[in-house]
Amino acid sequence: MGNAYEIYALRYATMSPRTPHLNFLVPDPHETTAQDLDYFVWLIRGGGRDILVDTGFNAEEAKARSRKLTLNPVDALAGFGVGVEAIRDVIVTHLHYDHAGNLDRFPNARFHLQEREMSYATGRCMCNGLLRHPFSVEHVTTMVRHVYGERVTFHSGEGEVAPGVTVHRVGGHSDGLQVVRVETARGPVVLASDAAHYYANLHKRSPFPIVYNVGDMAQGWETVERLAGHPDRFIPGHDPIVSEIYPRASDKVDAFALHLAPSRSFAK
């Protein structure tokens, strides 16, 4: 394999408890178990480069939304031995507050974004409070400033960030949501971000309640499965199970090695 990358999930916050109606558009009426929701950013390492997927949120946003921030994702990266100056490419899966904060903290980075996401986050849908709620106007305007500073690479559908690292628009949760396919030693791993918050969203074909287009979300699950090629090679965006089945990769921060095989398989 020409390009085999390492991938690390860095957990920076947790929200609990969340009852099923918060995690599934049509929850199973027999399911009453509460489940935590974890917040991650993802670091792709290989070929002499560090690529960051999403940038999390900061203390100010955590306070505004009553979220408990364990540590800023930038500090999580530092604890993992990666300085912000070393990050040359940042893939922003979508512009929701918990994926597109801290955009001002990466001075040498180029930002990779779907063209449709920029249009969505600055267009007429943002006149609707329900659709607007997951966005922060500060984050979106920071990205606009990066556009004017010629620091954004727009992708339309599929695109390549580096050899063996590709992005693919799936939409659904947000109109320009993109997933990231990464070549690793165990085969292609797909960072699904919010195409599936939990494994169960995809496994049960049950949408997360924050959704722009249910049809696109359903089709996105098919795309994620096709790109991954195996049930154990897709990584949901917020599932605590990830931290349970993947090996710890640091004693300083909550980091988990996704390029290694999980301790539990989802293959039937």
C-alpha positions as CSV (number, residue, x, y, z in Angstrom):
1,M,0.0,0.0,0.0
2,G,1.5,3.3,-1.1
3,N,0.0,5.6,1.5
4,A,-0.9,4.1,4.9
5,Y,-1.9,6.7,7.5
6,E,-2.4,6.6,11.2
7,I,-5.6,8.1,12.5
8,Y,-6.3,9.3,16.1
9,A,-9.6,10.3,17.6
10,L,-9.0,13.0,20.3
11,R,-11.9,13.3,22.7
12,Y,-12.3,16.8,24.1
13,A,-15.8,16.9,25.6
14,T,-18.7,14.7,26.7
15,M,-22.4,15.4,27.1
16,S,-24.6,13.3,29.3
17,P,-27.1,11.9,29.8
18,R,-29.0,11.9,26.5
19,T,-32.2,10.0,26.3
20,P,-33.1,8.2,23.0
21,H,-35.4,10.9,21.8
22,L,-32.4,13.2,21.6
23,N,-30.4,10.8,19.5
24,F,-33.0,9.3,17.2
25,L,-35.6,11.1,15.1
26,V,-38.0,8.2,15.7
27,P,-36.7,6.5,18.9
28,D,-37.6,2.9,19.7
29,P,-40.4,3.2,22.3
30,H,-39.0,0.2,24.2
31,E,-35.5,1.8,24.4
32,T,-35.1,4.0,27.6
33,T,-31.4,3.7,28.2
34,A,-29.6,7.1,28.3
35,Q,-26.4,7.4,26.4
36,D,-23.5,9.9,26.5
37,L,-22.5,11.9,23.5
38,D,-18.7,12.4,23.0
39,Y,-17.0,15.1,21.0
40,F,-14.0,14.3,19.0
41,V,-11.5,15.8,16.5
42,W,-9.5,13.5,14.4
43,L,-5.8,13.6,13.5
44,I,-4.4,11.9,10.4
45,R,-0.7,11.3,10.3
46,G,1.5,10.0,7.5
47,G,3.6,11.0,4.6
48,G,5.4,13.6,6.7
49,R,2.2,15.5,7.3
50,D,-0.5,16.1,10.0
51,I,-4.0,16.6,8.7
52,L,-6.7,17.7,11.2
53,V,-10.3,16.8,10.7
54,D,-12.6,19.3,12.4
55,T,-11.6,21.8,15.1
56,G,-14.2,21.4,17.9
57,F,-15.4,24.2,20.1
58,N,-13.9,26.5,22.7
59,A,-14.9,27.5,26.3
60,E,-16.9,30.5,25.1
61,E,-19.1,28.4,22.9
62,A,-19.3,25.7,25.6
63,K,-20.7,28.3,28.1
64,A,-23.1,29.7,25.5
65,R,-24.5,26.2,24.8
66,S,-24.3,24.7,28.3
67,R,-21.7,22.1,27.3
68,K,-19.0,20.8,29.5
69,L,-15.6,21.2,27.8
70,T,-12.9,18.9,29.1
71,L,-10.2,20.8,27.3
72,N,-9.9,22.8,24.1
73,P,-9.1,20.6,21.1
74,V,-6.1,22.8,20.4
75,D,-4.8,21.9,23.9
76,A,-5.6,18.2,23.2
77,L,-3.5,18.4,20.1
78,A,-0.6,19.9,22.1
79,G,-0.9,17.2,24.7
80,F,-0.6,14.7,21.9
81,G,2.6,16.4,20.8
82,V,1.2,18.4,17.8
83,G,1.6,22.1,17.6
84,V,-0.9,24.2,15.7
85,E,1.8,25.6,13.5
86,A,2.5,22.1,12.2
87,I,-1.1,21.7,10.9
88,R,-1.1,22.6,7.1
89,D,-4.4,21.1,6.2
90,V,-7.7,21.2,8.1
91,I,-10.7,19.3,6.8
92,V,-13.9,20.8,8.1
93,T,-16.6,18.2,7.7
94,H,-19.3,20.8,8.2
95,L,-19.7,24.2,9.9
96,H,-21.8,23.3,13.0
97,Y,-20.4,24.8,16.2
98,D,-18.8,21.6,17.5
99,H,-16.9,21.0,14.3
100,A,-15.8,24.4,13.2
101,G,-14.7,26.4,16.3
102,N,-11.1,27.5,16.8
103,L,-10.7,28.3,13.1
104,D,-8.6,31.2,14.1
105,R,-6.1,29.0,15.9
106,F,-4.3,27.4,12.9
107,P,-2.1,30.1,11.3
108,N,-0.5,27.9,8.7
109,A,-3.5,25.8,7.7
110,R,-5.5,25.6,4.5
111,F,-9.2,24.7,5.1
112,H,-11.0,22.1,3.1
113,L,-14.7,22.6,2.8
114,Q,-17.6,21.5,0.6
115,E,-18.8,24.4,-1.5
116,R,-22.4,23.5,-0.7
117,E,-21.7,23.9,3.0
118,M,-20.5,27.5,2.6
119,S,-23.5,28.2,0.6
120,Y,-25.8,26.6,3.1
121,A,-24.3,28.3,6.1
122,T,-24.6,31.8,4.5
123,G,-27.8,31.3,2.6
124,R,-31.5,31.7,3.1
125,C,-31.8,28.5,5.2
126,M,-30.1,30.4,8.0
127,C,-33.2,32.7,8.3
128,N,-34.8,29.7,10.0
129,G,-34.0,29.4,13.7
130,L,-34.2,25.6,13.7
131,L,-31.7,25.1,10.9
132,R,-29.5,28.0,12.1
133,H,-29.2,26.7,15.7
134,P,-26.3,24.3,15.2
135,F,-24.2,27.1,13.6
136,S,-22.3,29.9,15.2
137,V,-22.2,33.1,13.3
138,E,-18.7,33.8,14.6
139,H,-17.4,30.5,13.2
140,V,-19.1,31.0,9.9
141,T,-17.8,34.6,9.5
142,T,-14.3,33.4,10.4
143,M,-14.5,30.9,7.6
144,V,-15.7,33.7,5.3
145,R,-12.6,35.7,6.3
146,H,-10.4,32.6,5.4
147,V,-12.1,32.5,2.0
148,Y,-11.2,36.2,1.5
149,G,-7.7,35.4,2.7
150,E,-7.4,32.6,0.0
151,R,-7.0,29.9,2.6
152,V,-9.9,27.7,1.7
153,T,-10.0,24.9,-0.8
154,F,-13.5,24.2,-1.9
155,H,-14.6,20.7,-2.9
156,S,-17.6,19.8,-4.9
157,G,-18.7,16.3,-4.2
158,E,-15.4,14.2,-4.1
159,G,-11.9,15.6,-3.7
160,E,-8.4,14.7,-2.7
161,V,-6.6,16.4,0.2
162,A,-3.5,14.2,0.0
163,P,-2.7,10.9,-1.7
164,G,-4.9,8.4,0.1
165,V,-7.0,11.0,1.9
166,T,-10.2,11.9,0.1
167,V,-13.4,13.8,1.0
168,H,-16.9,12.9,-0.1
169,R,-20.1,15.0,0.2
170,V,-23.0,13.1,1.7
171,G,-25.2,16.0,3.0
172,G,-28.1,15.0,5.2
173,H,-27.2,16.3,8.6
174,S,-26.0,19.6,7.0
175,D,-26.3,20.3,3.3
176,G,-22.5,20.2,2.7
177,L,-21.5,17.5,5.2
178,Q,-18.5,15.6,3.9
179,V,-17.0,12.3,5.2
180,V,-13.2,11.5,5.0
181,R,-11.8,8.3,3.6
182,V,-8.3,7.5,4.8
183,E,-6.0,4.7,3.6
184,T,-4.6,2.8,6.5
185,A,-2.7,-0.5,7.0
186,R,-6.0,-2.2,7.8
187,G,-7.7,-0.8,4.7
188,P,-9.7,2.3,4.1
189,V,-11.2,3.9,7.2
190,V,-14.1,6.4,6.9
191,L,-14.4,9.2,9.4
192,A,-18.2,9.5,9.1
193,S,-18.5,12.6,11.3
194,D,-22.2,13.4,11.6
195,A,-23.3,11.2,8.8
196,A,-23.8,9.0,11.8
197,H,-23.5,10.4,15.3
198,Y,-23.7,6.9,16.7
199,Y,-23.1,3.4,15.3
200,A,-26.8,2.8,15.9
201,N,-27.9,5.6,13.6
202,L,-26.3,3.8,10.6
203,H,-26.9,0.2,11.8
204,K,-30.6,0.8,12.5
205,R,-31.0,3.3,9.6
206,S,-32.4,5.7,12.2
207,P,-31.6,9.4,11.7
208,F,-30.2,11.7,14.3
209,P,-32.8,14.4,15.0
210,I,-30.7,17.3,13.7
211,V,-31.2,16.9,10.0
212,Y,-31.5,19.1,6.9
213,N,-32.5,16.3,4.4
214,V,-33.5,12.9,5.6
215,G,-33.2,11.4,2.1
216,D,-29.6,12.6,1.8
217,M,-28.8,11.3,5.2
218,A,-30.2,7.8,4.3
219,Q,-28.2,7.8,1.1
220,G,-25.2,8.9,3.0
221,W,-25.2,5.7,5.1
222,E,-25.0,3.8,1.9
223,T,-22.1,5.9,0.7
224,V,-20.2,5.5,4.0
225,E,-20.6,1.7,3.9
226,R,-19.4,1.6,0.3
227,L,-16.4,3.8,0.9
228,A,-15.4,1.8,4.0
229,G,-15.9,-1.6,2.5
230,H,-16.2,-3.3,5.9
231,P,-18.5,-2.6,9.0
232,D,-15.4,-2.2,11.2
233,R,-13.9,0.6,9.1
234,F,-16.4,3.3,9.6
235,I,-16.1,5.7,12.6
236,P,-19.2,7.6,13.9
237,G,-18.9,11.2,14.9
238,H,-19.9,11.1,18.6
239,D,-20.2,7.5,19.9
240,P,-18.6,6.7,23.2
241,I,-18.2,3.1,22.0
242,V,-15.3,4.4,19.9
243,S,-13.3,5.0,23.1
244,E,-14.2,1.6,24.4
245,I,-13.2,-0.6,21.4
246,Y,-10.1,1.2,20.0
247,P,-6.7,1.2,21.7
248,R,-5.7,4.2,23.8
249,A,-2.9,6.1,22.2
250,S,-1.8,8.5,24.9
251,D,-1.5,8.8,28.7
252,K,-1.9,12.6,28.6
253,V,-5.1,13.1,26.6
254,D,-8.1,10.9,25.5
255,A,-6.7,9.7,22.2
256,F,-7.6,6.5,20.4
257,A,-5.9,4.7,17.5
258,L,-8.4,4.2,14.7
259,H,-5.9,2.7,12.3
260,L,-5.6,-0.4,14.5
261,A,-8.3,-3.1,14.7
262,P,-11.1,-2.6,17.2
263,S,-11.5,-5.0,20.1
264,R,-15.1,-5.7,19.0
265,S,-16.4,-6.4,15.5
266,F,-19.7,-5.3,13.9
267,A,-19.4,-7.8,11.1
268,K,-22.3,-10.2,11.0
